[in-house]
Amino acid sequence: MSVVTNTTTIGAIDAPSRRNTELMMMVFAIAISVFAYANVGLAIDGSLPSGMFGYSLGLILLGGVAHLVVRKFAPYADPLLLPLATLLNGLGLVLIWRLDQSQRLIHRAETLYGAYAPDAPKQLMYSAIGVALMVGVLVVLKDHRILQRYTYISMVAALVLLVMPMFFPAVNGAKIWVSLGPFSIQPGEFAKIIIAVFFSGYLMVKRDALALASRRFMGMYLPRGRDLGPILVIWALSILILVFETDLGTSLLFFGLFVIMLYVATERTSWIVFGLLMSAVGAVGVSTFESHVQQRVDAWMDPFGCYATDGACEQIGNAIMSFGSGGTLGTGWGQGHSDLIGFAANADFILSTVGEELGLAGMMAVLLVYGLIVERGVRTALAARDPFGKLLAIGLSGAFAIQVFVVAGGVMGLIPLTGMTMPFLAAGGSSVIANWALIGILIRISDTARRPAPAPAPSSDAEMTQVVRP
């Protein structure tokens, strides 16, 4: 007897969600952070820290809530982005708490300000706000392509954020803060995300025109003269930021982000060359008449030449010595002297504590974690199915990578100091909140990219399959 049935030959391929992998990595990341916290307490006074239970519970709650939200609202997201960010945030809290125990910093704060307020509790609160913002991004932003509708609105918002610090007093020589009563924010941290949204929408529309070449010169296809307008405008804006706000970090981030996204959109090497030449000309030109930038360049060129007379040189000199004293394996948690750097020890120069107490091995491990976040972001860009998602993912990953480079390069003496904060590690509410939002957007894009395509509806024209039954 034979039975003839209609069957469809195409079905949905159920991709693994990898949420259990993410859970295991989250447990590992939290365990490393708790172990480091206990190690610092034992090294300082020979006993476990009194706040160890509260720290452990807080980190578990933050990580657990974030994981459950990703499992519910982004089930196919990249399984490593959240654990990597949690690990860096947890280690950052440990490093900040370790510096809070420094008697030198306590004495200096009491002498200058009359009282000392530890930064670790505030950083834990900012971390909770950042995770809440990431949760909000995943719950509200169902599809990252919605952001494309706000291309030019995001441009206006980014310009407002970049210009706002110009009207507030400078802090340590740079106008990067906006003070609102007892609170202060760093708008540049949020502007990098909004700028990436604008560049993604703009380049998706204009990339074909920008990719056209006029002539070939020294192996490169030069862009047409009429297409140089956008990069000249962005270059001029970055120079204006550098001049009026003396903020080298935001200027580098702003212009570098545009050049990276322009290269990815057009695949023209000539844009990279033009970008590097223009940034070099701008930096040299501004440093010749802007005293604050010139001081940072002098400290970079010869930190020990003005060690006793310039605060920037003293910070760089102490940071270099802390890296040197750490050696390969470091002095151990809580047993370094990077607190000699002063007020910037838990902000710009927090990597000095890593280099001294964890050594070269620990420094490379931390930089590797940063590199993995960037790599997962680039992988997300490659997997994205829409051009806007590709550009946005590469833009956010590029902004993250540039910020890590300029901060680490400044602390280690590779480039002049920029005044930016190390993502997730350094003390600073604006930085940790903005970077959690960045991770949330990358998680949303990766979820859309990895989500399996829906199975096609059954058709009357489906293949006829002969099934023979005896």
C-alpha positions as CSV (number, residue, x, y, z in Angstrom):
1,M,0.0,0.0,0.0
2,S,1.3,3.4,-0.8
3,V,0.4,6.8,0.7
4,V,1.2,10.1,-1.0
5,T,1.7,13.1,1.4
6,N,2.6,16.8,0.8
7,T,5.7,17.9,2.8
8,T,7.7,21.1,2.7
9,T,11.4,20.7,1.9
10,I,12.4,23.9,3.8
11,G,12.3,24.2,7.5
12,A,13.6,26.6,10.1
13,I,17.1,25.9,11.4
14,D,16.9,26.3,15.2
15,A,20.2,28.0,16.2
16,P,21.4,27.5,19.7
17,S,20.7,30.5,22.0
18,R,23.9,30.0,24.1
19,R,22.2,31.4,27.2
20,N,23.5,28.6,29.4
21,T,27.0,29.3,28.1
22,E,26.5,32.9,29.1
23,L,25.3,31.9,32.6
24,M,28.4,29.8,33.2
25,M,30.6,32.6,32.1
26,M,28.7,35.0,34.3
27,V,29.3,32.7,37.3
28,F,33.0,32.6,36.4
29,A,33.3,36.4,36.0
30,I,31.6,37.1,39.4
31,A,33.7,34.4,41.1
32,I,36.9,36.1,39.9
33,S,35.8,39.5,41.1
34,V,34.8,38.1,44.5
35,F,38.1,36.3,44.9
36,A,40.0,39.5,44.0
37,Y,38.0,41.4,46.6
38,A,38.8,38.9,49.3
39,N,42.5,38.9,48.2
40,V,42.7,42.6,48.6
41,G,41.3,42.5,52.1
42,L,43.6,39.7,53.2
43,A,46.6,41.6,51.8
44,I,45.8,44.9,53.5
45,D,44.9,43.8,57.1
46,G,45.0,40.0,57.1
47,S,41.2,39.5,57.2
48,L,38.3,39.3,54.8
49,P,36.7,42.7,54.0
50,S,33.8,43.6,56.2
51,G,31.7,44.5,53.1
52,M,32.4,41.3,51.3
53,F,28.9,39.9,51.7
54,G,27.3,43.1,50.4
55,Y,29.7,43.4,47.5
56,S,29.2,39.7,46.5
57,L,25.4,40.0,46.8
58,G,25.3,43.3,44.9
59,L,27.4,41.9,42.0
60,I,25.4,38.6,41.9
61,L,22.1,40.6,41.8
62,L,23.3,42.9,39.0
63,G,24.7,40.0,37.0
64,G,21.7,37.8,37.6
65,V,19.1,40.5,36.6
66,A,21.1,41.4,33.5
67,H,21.3,37.7,32.5
68,L,17.6,37.0,33.0
69,V,16.7,40.1,31.0
70,V,19.0,39.0,28.1
71,R,17.5,35.5,28.3
72,K,14.0,36.9,28.0
73,F,14.4,39.8,25.6
74,A,17.5,38.9,23.6
75,P,17.7,35.1,23.6
76,Y,20.0,34.8,20.6
77,A,22.5,37.5,21.7
78,D,26.2,37.0,21.8
79,P,27.0,35.0,24.9
80,L,30.2,36.7,25.8
81,L,29.4,40.4,25.8
82,L,27.6,40.5,29.1
83,P,30.1,38.3,31.1
84,L,33.1,40.3,29.8
85,A,31.5,43.6,30.8
86,T,30.5,42.2,34.2
87,L,34.1,41.0,34.8
88,L,35.6,44.4,34.0
89,N,33.0,46.2,36.1
90,G,33.6,43.8,39.0
91,L,37.3,44.2,38.9
92,G,36.9,47.9,38.6
93,L,34.9,48.0,41.8
94,V,37.7,46.0,43.5
95,L,40.4,48.3,42.3
96,I,38.5,51.4,43.4
97,W,37.8,49.9,46.8
98,R,41.5,49.0,47.1
99,L,42.5,52.6,46.5
100,D,39.8,53.8,48.9
101,Q,41.8,52.0,51.7
102,S,45.0,54.0,51.0
103,Q,46.0,56.2,53.9
104,R,47.8,58.5,51.6
105,L,44.7,59.3,49.6
106,I,42.6,59.6,52.8
107,H,45.0,62.0,54.4
108,R,45.3,64.1,51.2
109,A,41.5,64.4,50.9
110,E,41.1,65.3,54.5
111,T,43.8,68.0,54.1
112,L,42.4,69.5,50.9
113,Y,38.6,69.0,51.4
114,G,38.3,68.5,55.2
115,A,36.7,65.0,54.7
116,Y,37.1,61.8,52.7
117,A,34.3,60.1,50.8
118,P,35.1,56.7,49.4
119,D,34.4,56.1,45.7
120,A,33.5,52.4,45.7
121,P,30.0,52.7,47.1
122,K,29.2,55.4,44.5
123,Q,30.7,53.3,41.7
124,L,28.5,50.4,42.8
125,M,25.4,52.6,42.6
126,Y,26.5,53.9,39.1
127,S,27.0,50.3,38.0
128,A,23.4,49.5,39.1
129,I,22.1,52.5,37.1
130,G,24.2,51.4,34.1
131,V,22.8,47.8,34.2
132,A,19.3,49.3,34.6
133,L,19.9,51.4,31.5
134,M,21.1,48.3,29.6
135,V,17.9,46.5,30.7
136,G,15.9,49.5,29.5
137,V,17.6,49.4,26.1
138,L,16.8,45.7,25.7
139,V,13.2,46.0,26.8
140,V,12.3,49.2,24.9
141,L,14.5,48.8,21.8
142,K,12.9,45.8,20.1
143,D,14.8,46.4,16.8
144,H,17.9,48.4,16.4
145,R,16.8,49.6,13.0
146,I,14.3,51.9,14.7
147,L,17.3,54.1,15.6
148,Q,17.8,54.8,11.9
149,R,14.7,57.1,11.9
150,Y,16.5,59.5,14.3
151,T,19.6,60.0,12.2
152,Y,19.5,63.8,12.1
153,I,17.9,64.2,15.5
154,S,20.9,62.2,16.9
155,M,23.2,64.6,15.1
156,V,21.7,67.6,16.9
157,A,21.7,65.8,20.2
158,A,25.3,64.9,19.8
159,L,26.3,68.4,19.0
160,V,24.5,69.7,22.0
161,L,26.2,67.2,24.3
162,L,29.6,68.1,22.8
163,V,29.1,71.9,23.1
164,M,27.5,71.9,26.6
165,P,30.8,71.6,28.6
166,M,32.1,74.7,26.9
167,F,29.9,76.8,29.1
168,F,31.0,75.3,32.4
169,P,34.3,75.8,34.4
170,A,37.3,73.7,33.4
171,V,38.3,70.7,35.7
172,N,42.0,70.0,35.8
173,G,42.5,72.1,32.7
174,A,39.8,70.5,30.5
175,K,36.2,71.4,30.0
176,I,34.6,68.0,29.8
177,W,32.2,68.2,32.7
178,V,28.7,69.6,33.1
179,S,27.9,70.4,36.8
180,L,24.3,70.5,37.9
181,G,24.3,71.3,41.6
182,P,25.9,68.4,43.5
183,F,25.9,66.2,40.4
184,S,28.2,66.3,37.4
185,I,28.1,64.4,34.1
186,Q,30.6,63.9,31.3
187,P,28.5,64.4,28.1
188,G,31.2,63.1,25.8
189,E,30.6,59.6,27.2
190,F,27.0,59.6,25.9
191,A,27.8,61.6,22.8
192,K,30.0,58.7,21.4
193,I,26.9,56.5,21.2
194,I,24.7,59.1,19.7
195,I,27.4,60.1,17.2
196,A,27.7,56.4,16.1
197,V,23.9,56.4,15.4
198,F,24.2,59.5,13.3
199,F,27.2,58.3,11.3
200,S,25.6,54.9,10.7
201,G,22.4,56.5,9.2
202,Y,24.3,59.1,7.2
203,L,26.9,56.7,5.7
204,M,24.3,54.1,4.9
205,V,22.7,56.7,2.5
206,K,25.9,58.4,1.3
207,R,28.4,55.5,1.1
208,D,28.0,55.0,-2.7
209,A,28.9,58.6,-3.4
210,L,31.8,58.6,-0.9
211,A,33.1,55.4,-2.5
212,L,33.5,57.0,-5.9
213,A,37.1,57.8,-6.8
214,S,38.4,60.5,-9.1
215,R,42.0,59.4,-9.9
216,R,44.7,57.0,-8.8
217,F,47.7,58.3,-7.0
218,M,50.6,56.2,-5.4
219,G,48.4,53.1,-5.4
220,M,45.4,54.8,-3.8
221,Y,42.1,55.8,-5.3
222,L,41.6,59.4,-4.3
223,P,38.1,60.6,-3.4
224,R,36.4,63.2,-5.5
225,G,36.8,66.8,-4.3
226,R,33.1,67.3,-3.8
227,D,33.0,64.3,-1.4
228,L,35.7,65.8,0.9
229,G,33.1,68.1,2.5
230,P,31.8,65.7,5.2
231,I,35.2,64.7,6.5
232,L,36.4,68.4,6.4
233,V,33.3,69.4,8.5
234,I,33.9,66.6,11.1
235,W,37.6,67.4,11.2
236,A,36.8,71.1,11.8
237,L,34.3,70.2,14.6
238,S,36.9,68.0,16.3
239,I,39.5,70.8,16.2
240,L,37.0,73.2,17.7
241,I,36.3,70.8,20.5
242,L,40.1,70.6,21.1
243,V,40.5,74.4,21.0
244,F,37.6,75.5,23.1
245,E,37.4,72.6,25.6
246,T,41.0,71.5,25.5
247,D,39.6,67.9,25.5
248,L,42.1,65.8,23.5
249,G,40.4,62.6,24.3
250,T,36.9,63.5,22.9
251,S,38.5,65.1,19.9
252,L,40.4,61.9,19.0
253,L,37.4,59.7,19.7
254,F,35.1,61.9,17.6
255,F,37.3,62.1,14.5
256,G,38.7,58.5,14.8
257,L,35.2,57.1,15.0
258,F,34.1,58.9,11.8
259,V,37.2,57.8,9.9
260,I,36.8,54.1,10.9
261,M,33.1,54.1,9.9
262,L,33.9,55.9,6.7
263,Y,36.5,53.3,5.8
264,V,34.1,50.4,6.6
265,A,31.3,52.0,4.5
266,T,33.4,52.8,1.4
267,E,36.3,50.3,1.6
268,R,38.6,53.1,0.5
269,T,42.1,53.1,2.1
270,S,42.5,56.7,1.0
271,W,40.0,57.8,3.7
272,I,42.3,56.3,6.4
273,V,45.3,58.2,5.0
274,F,43.4,61.5,4.8
275,G,42.1,61.0,8.3
276,L,45.6,60.3,9.8
277,L,47.1,63.3,8.0
278,M,44.3,65.6,9.0
279,S,44.4,64.5,12.6
280,A,48.2,64.9,12.8
281,V,48.0,68.4,11.3
282,G,45.2,69.4,13.7
283,A,47.0,68.0,16.8
284,V,50.3,69.7,15.9
285,G,48.6,73.0,15.1
286,V,46.6,73.1,18.3
287,S,49.4,72.0,20.5
288,T,51.5,75.0,19.4
289,F,49.2,77.6,20.9
290,E,47.1,75.7,23.5
291,S,49.1,75.6,26.7
292,H,47.2,72.8,28.3
293,V,47.7,70.5,25.3
294,Q,51.3,71.6,25.1
295,Q,51.9,70.6,28.8
296,R,50.6,67.2,28.1
297,V,52.8,66.8,25.0
298,D,55.8,67.9,27.1
299,A,54.9,65.4,29.8
300,W,54.6,62.7,27.2
301,M,58.0,63.6,25.5
302,D,60.0,63.8,28.8
303,P,58.0,63.0,31.9
304,F,61.0,63.1,34.2
305,G,62.3,66.4,32.7
306,C,59.6,68.4,34.5
307,Y,58.8,65.8,37.2
308,A,59.2,68.3,40.1
309,T,57.4,71.3,38.5
310,D,54.5,69.9,36.5
311,G,51.6,67.8,37.8
312,A,51.1,66.0,34.5
313,C,54.8,65.0,34.4
314,E,54.6,63.8,38.0
315,Q,51.5,61.6,37.2
316,I,53.1,60.1,34.1
317,G,56.4,59.5,36.0
318,N,54.7,57.8,38.9
319,A,52.7,55.6,36.5
320,I,55.8,54.5,34.6
321,M,57.5,53.6,37.8
322,S,54.5,51.7,39.0
323,F,54.5,49.6,35.8
324,G,58.2,49.0,36.3
325,S,57.9,47.9,39.9
326,G,55.2,45.4,39.0
327,G,57.4,43.3,36.8
328,T,56.0,40.2,35.2
329,L,53.7,38.9,37.9
330,G,53.1,42.0,40.0
331,T,53.4,42.8,43.7
332,G,50.1,41.2,44.5
333,W,46.6,42.6,45.2
334,G,46.7,45.5,47.7
335,Q,50.5,45.6,47.9
336,G,51.3,48.3,45.4
337,H,51.9,52.0,45.7
338,S,50.0,53.4,42.7
339,D,48.1,55.6,45.2
340,L,51.1,57.9,45.0
341,I,49.7,59.2,41.7
342,G,47.1,61.1,43.7
343,F,43.5,62.0,42.8
344,A,43.7,60.4,39.3
345,A,44.8,57.0,40.7
346,N,41.2,55.6,40.5
347,A,40.3,57.4,37.2
348,D,42.7,58.0,34.4
349,F,45.5,56.0,36.0
350,I,43.7,53.0,37.3
351,L,45.6,50.8,34.9
352,S,48.8,51.7,36.9
353,T,47.3,49.7,39.8
354,V,46.7,46.8,37.5
355,G,50.2,47.0,36.1
356,E,51.9,47.2,39.5
357,E,49.8,44.7,41.5
358,L,49.1,42.2,38.7
359,G,52.2,42.8,36.6
360,L,52.6,42.4,32.9
361,A,50.6,39.2,33.0
362,G,47.6,40.8,34.6
363,M,47.8,43.9,32.4
364,M,47.8,41.7,29.3
365,A,44.8,39.7,30.7
366,V,42.8,42.9,31.2
367,L,43.7,44.3,27.8
368,L,42.7,40.9,26.3
369,V,39.2,41.2,27.9
370,Y,38.9,44.6,26.3
371,G,40.0,43.1,23.0
372,L,37.4,40.3,23.3
373,I,34.6,42.9,23.7
374,V,35.8,44.7,20.5
375,E,36.1,41.3,18.7
376,R,32.6,40.3,19.6
377,G,31.4,43.7,18.5
378,V,33.1,43.3,15.1
379,R,31.8,39.7,14.8
380,T,28.3,41.1,15.5
381,A,28.8,43.7,12.7
382,L,29.9,40.9,10.3
383,A,26.8,38.8,11.2
384,A,24.3,41.7,11.0
385,R,21.9,41.4,8.0
386,D,21.2,45.1,7.4
387,P,23.8,47.8,6.5
388,F,22.7,50.1,9.3
389,G,23.2,47.4,11.9
390,K,26.6,46.6,10.4
391,L,27.8,50.2,10.6
392,L,26.3,50.8,14.1
393,A,28.0,47.7,15.5
394,I,31.3,48.6,14.0
395,G,31.0,52.2,15.1
396,L,30.2,51.3,18.7
397,S,33.1,48.7,18.7
398,G,35.4,51.3,17.2
399,A,34.5,53.9,19.7
400,F,35.1,51.5,22.5
401,A,38.4,50.4,21.1
402,I,39.6,54.0,20.5
403,Q,38.7,54.9,24.1
404,V,40.7,52.0,25.5
405,F,43.7,52.8,23.3
406,V,43.8,56.5,24.1
407,V,43.5,55.9,27.8
408,A,45.9,53.0,28.0
409,G,48.3,54.7,25.6
410,G,48.3,57.9,27.7
411,V,48.9,56.0,31.0
412,M,51.7,53.9,29.5
413,G,53.4,56.9,27.8
414,L,52.6,55.9,24.2
415,I,50.6,59.0,23.4
416,P,49.9,62.2,25.4
417,L,47.3,62.1,28.2
418,T,43.7,62.6,27.2
419,G,41.8,62.8,30.4
420,M,39.3,60.1,29.4
421,T,38.4,57.2,31.8
422,M,39.0,53.5,31.2
423,P,35.7,51.8,30.4
424,F,34.2,49.9,33.3
425,L,37.4,50.0,35.4
426,A,37.8,53.6,36.3
427,A,35.7,55.6,38.8
428,G,33.1,57.7,37.1
429,G,29.4,57.5,36.8
430,S,29.0,58.9,33.2
431,S,31.5,56.4,31.9
432,V,30.1,53.2,33.4
433,I,26.5,54.2,32.6
434,A,27.3,55.0,29.0
435,N,29.3,51.9,28.4
436,W,26.6,49.7,29.8
437,A,24.2,51.3,27.3
438,L,26.7,50.6,24.6
439,I,26.9,46.9,25.6
440,G,23.1,46.8,25.6
441,I,22.9,48.1,22.0
442,L,25.5,45.6,20.8
443,I,23.5,42.8,22.6
444,R,20.4,43.9,20.7
445,I,22.2,43.9,17.3
446,S,23.8,40.5,18.0
447,D,20.4,39.1,18.9
448,T,18.9,40.3,15.7
449,A,21.9,39.0,13.7
450,R,21.9,35.5,15.3
451,R,18.2,35.0,15.4
452,P,17.1,32.2,13.0
453,A,15.0,33.2,10.1
454,P,11.3,32.1,10.5
455,A,10.2,29.0,8.6
456,P,8.4,29.6,5.4
457,A,4.6,29.1,5.4
458,P,3.4,25.8,3.9
459,S,2.6,26.2,0.2
460,S,0.2,24.3,-2.1
461,D,3.1,24.0,-4.5
462,A,5.3,22.1,-2.0
463,E,7.2,19.2,-3.2
464,M,5.3,15.9,-3.5
465,T,7.0,13.2,-1.7
466,Q,6.2,9.5,-2.3
467,V,6.1,7.5,0.9
468,V,5.8,3.7,0.4
469,R,4.5,1.6,3.2
470,P,4.2,-2.2,2.8
